[in-house]
Amino acid sequence: MLRELLGLSQSWVAKHAGVSLPTLKNWENPDYFYPPKREAWDLLEGLWRQADAKAAGLVDIASEAARTARERGVEPAPIVLTYWRGVKDFEKRFDNGDEGSFRIANAATRLAADRLHALGLPVTVMYAESE
């Protein structure tokens, strides 16, 4: 579930968890009781914590901006969140970008958009523009 929520491919997780793709597929197969090794859980949970922290930061910024707007007597403008079309666009913008970082950024955007919507704050998600 965490792999899918983060938008990571099975092959990416298998590579970074140090297992074969068939092993990872067995972990996800409901017909087998084949629990993942601890390192795989640690990898995905660590990536989830990063996405959650980024989302929390975005929500904090948006909430503060909305509060400030309302104090000034205006309705807050929608907060614009960035979504990346692909890892190549992400890598162009960030020298240290990789598929994991790209997926974390997009997962954080999805989480933040959902949280802002739940708070009743206006939000817009837009693709990052290619350079």
N, C-alpha and C positions, 0 to 999 in steps of 0.2 A: 504494500500500500504506500509506504513512504517513497519508494522508487517512482511509482506512478505519479504521486502528488508533486514530486520534485521535477517530473518530466524527464527523468534519466532513462536512457536505453538499458536494456538488459546487458548488452555487450559492454557498455561503459562501466556499469557496476561490477560485472564479472572481472573485468580487467583491473579495476582499482581495488577490488576485494581479494585479488589474487587467486581466483578460481576460474574454472572453465565455464563457458556459456551453458553447456548441458547441466552442470551442477547448479548454477543459478536458476535455470528453468525448473529443476526438480524442487528447489526451495519454494518456488511460486506455484507449483502444481498441487491443487487441493486433493488429488488422489494419493499423494504420498505424505507421510509424516517424516520430513527431512528438514529439520530446523537449520537455518543459516548459522554460520560460525559467528562468534562474537565480533570479530573484526568487521564483518559486513554490517552488522547492526550499528556498531560504533561509527562507521563511515556514513551511513544514511542518517543516523540520529544527529551527527555533527553537522551535516549539510542542512538538515531540517532546522536545527538551532540557528544556523547562520541566516537562513531564509526568514525565520520567525523574528530574529533580531532586526533584520533590515526592514521587514514589514512594520514592526513596532515603531521604528524610527520614522518611517513614512507617515504612519498614523499620527504620531505625536506632532510632527510638523504640520500636517493638514489640520489637525484639531486646533492647534494654536493659531493658525492662519484664520480658520473659521471663527474662532472666539474673538480675535482682533477685529475682523470684519463686522461681526455683530455688535461689538462695542462701539463701532463707528456708525452704526445704524444702517448698514447695508448687508444684503444677503451675500454669503460667501460665494465666490466664483468656484466652479469645479476645479478640484485638484487634478492636475494632469500627471498621470503615471506613465512611465516608459515601459514598453514591451518590445523585446528583441525578436526580429524575424528569424534569425539564425545565428549560429556561433560565429560565422565569418564577420557579420556586421558588428557583433560584440567585440571580437578580437581587434577590429580596426580602431575601435574607440579606446580599448584598454589593452595595453601591451601585455599584461600578465593574464589576459582572459583565456579561459579554456572552456570546454563544454560544461564542466562542473560549475564554474563561476557564472556562465551564461544561464544555466538552468536555475541556479540559486536566485539570480536577479529576476528571472521571469516568475519563479515561484513566489518571491517576495512581493512582486507586483500583484499577482493573483490574490494572495493573502490580504495585502493592504486594501485592495479594491473591495474585497468582501467585507472587511472590518469597517471600512469607511461607509459602505452602503448600510451596514447594520446600525451604524451610529447616525444614519440619516444625513450624512454629509455628501455633497455633490462630488462625484469623481468621474473622470474620463480617462480611458486607457488608450494610448496612441502608440503606434509602432515608431521605433527610433528611426530617424531619417538616415539613409545611407549617405556616406560622404562621397 
